[in-house]
Amino acid sequence: MRRPVLLLIALVTSPLAAQTPAGMRPPGAPGEGWAPRAWVERVLAVRSLVSETPQWAPGGTRITFLSSLGGGGTSIWGVSPEGGFPTRFAADLGTGGLFLPAPQMHTWSPDGAWISFVSDKSGSPEIWLWSARDGRQLQLTSLGGQRVNSYAWSPDGKWIALGGNRHGNFDLWKVAVPTGEVHRLTTDTRLEAYPAWTPDGRMLVYVRLDDRWMEHEVLELDLAAPGAAPRLITKDSDFFDYGEGSTFGYPLISPDGQTVLFRSQRSGWINYWAVPLAGGSPRPIAPEPAEQSEARWSPDGKQIAYVSNRNGTHDLRMVSAAGGVSRVAAAPPGTGVIANPAWSPDGRRLSYTMATPTRSADLYIVPVEGGQARQLTYSAPGGNIEQQLVVPEKTAYRSDTLTINAYLYKPPVIGPTDRFPAIVLAHGGPTAQFSDTYQQQAQFFARQGYVVLLPNVRGSSGYGRAFEMANNGCWGHCDLRDVVAGVDYLKKLPYVNAAKMGIAGSSYGGHMSTSAITWAPGVFQAAIPASAYPDRVGFMKEGEYRHIQQLAYEFGPFEQNEDVYRRNSPFYWIKDIQTPTFLVWGEGHFPESPQMLQFAKEMERLYKVVRYKAYPNENFYVTSVANTRQMLLDMLDFFNQHLNDKVVTPGGAASLSGR
């Protein structure tokens, strides 16, 4: 009689030894707080106070942002651009829901009378207002839809235009402030969202996607002519928008109302292009072999600030509105990620956030004409944690004909005879990227005596369109070759134990981890896939719509390409697994999507070594502090058991199975 898989769950909760496993060199001197239970607290303490895009208040007296500073949930905080401790504006926003718009969770009205924000505290995502005069909160909309994915204030502050899905697809609406009177503006069955007002307030410019989310139309709607057809400004083709419009983003209208900026991949890189509002041929603004994002017009319309991503390092650049060569306005000290730029109302300063591999994001400000940047918020916890964190090495290796860029984390103390086990971490997406930011798991495991590699395998964003498309139709096969090449790279390092390799990842990283143990058997001695869908055929019956759109783009329509979906589903090759596996799930909002549990049951049925744990009160992923703490300790317990034992396995080069 076979054991039920639930018996395996109990194994995960076994106590974790606080001491270093036998045979492993201690990662640091005794008494410095690097034992697992002490170090995990330090790793978790590194988090940003600035959790959302900062906004300048009208008049420039404050920069506001969302934060959990001070406890009590998410609040709006503000800090003077001259410095000083932040002060709280509004508390209890209730913005912990699923479908809130990342770009503009909170925005000042043009006259400074209100701050708008999206909250689900009434049961569904709605637009709320906070009064700058008396501090009261007012629910503005009651649409009852599942999402509000974009919105914008009218120039006179009397209206808010928004993209919402009250009727099952995204339409444009406008709502009167503060009465809440709502008008539906569009009824097309295609996705319509990301509205922007022309400076005179007479027109809305917005984005409409085709049914595949590949083609974008930038349209103008005359608000004085209800029912009139929108006018086409420009089109952009062959740019898959996994973010339901957010990848393309808002049309950015110049202050004089003459020009619209938009993102496009037409050059092979995501760059900004400009087109006359009246229509015409688009032109690149600052063409470069880099990914551009977060463009902002200066208040006088003469300059454009944007973020440039080059191999995971993001700097802040400026270019003339006429286009040309950009100049760097702010750059990280060596490695880091600058994001969320915003112009001061007088156009003399730019605010932005900056994070590094050893520091969470904080708010900075820099003069536009040049000068020293100044830090405004301080998220770093006490105890000199930054000095105890590992500074990763940016490295690269070859896989087939490709160069794979990666981050290498090493234990801080390496003796001449040390041979550490290694872990490959796989990112989500797959259209995503490891960048110069704080990586919690890498920092945790490096201090516990593991070498950790974070590769940007083919299919990752940040390296141009051709690289991003290089794993279309071959998930867990062609991109797995880049992971296995990373294992070969690790095995050549003199301080790595070539016989002890682990892999872990969440979301697509979890899919990659299950792919690695099915289609590269024997390469890894331990694996921890988390929050993944390893059965893409079954996923078509239960997956969220945007993921189904992604698969249709990557694999082709399911009805004509079911064989591709099956070929890219590790679930159907579980019989080939040789690797002890710990499957992780965040249980709560999606208990009806049990693919991790199904994978565990099938492994157990075939006598594979498997553990499974579902962390409660989560939303697919494990994100809460308490559950993340336990998950990291559970992961370490599992890796220590299988990568720091005395079992000797044959060496040799890593290789893929024949599939």
Secondary structure, DSSP 8 states (H G I E B T S, - for coil): ----THHHHHHHTS---SS--TTS--SS-TTSS-SHHHHHHHHHH---S--S--EE-TTSS-EEEEE-TTSSS-EEEEE-TT----EEEE------SSS--STTSEEE-TTSSEEEEEE-TTSS-EEEEEETTT--EEE------S-EEEEEE-TTSSEEEEEE-TTSS-EEEEEETTT--EEE----SS-EEEEEE-TTSSEEEEEEE-TTS--EEEEEEETTSTT---EEEEEE-S---TTTTTTT---EE-TTSSEEEEEE-TTSS-EEEEEETT----EESS--SSEEEEEEE-TTSSEEEEEEEETTEEEEEEEETT----EEEE--SSS-EEEEEEE-TTSSEEEEEEEETTEEEEEEEEETTS---EE------SSSHHHHS---EEEEEEETTEEEEEEEE--S---TT--EEEEEEE-SSSS----SS--HHHHHHHHTT-EEEEEE-TT-SSS-HHHHTTTTT-TTTHHHHHHHHHHHHHHTSTTEEEEEEEEEEETHHHHHHHHHHHHSTTS-SEEEEES----HHHHTTTS-HHHHHHHHHHH--GGG-HHHHHHT-GGGGGGG--S-EEEEEEEES-TT--HHHHHHHHHHHTT--EEEEEEEEESBS--SHHHHHHHHHHHHHHHHHHHSSS-------------
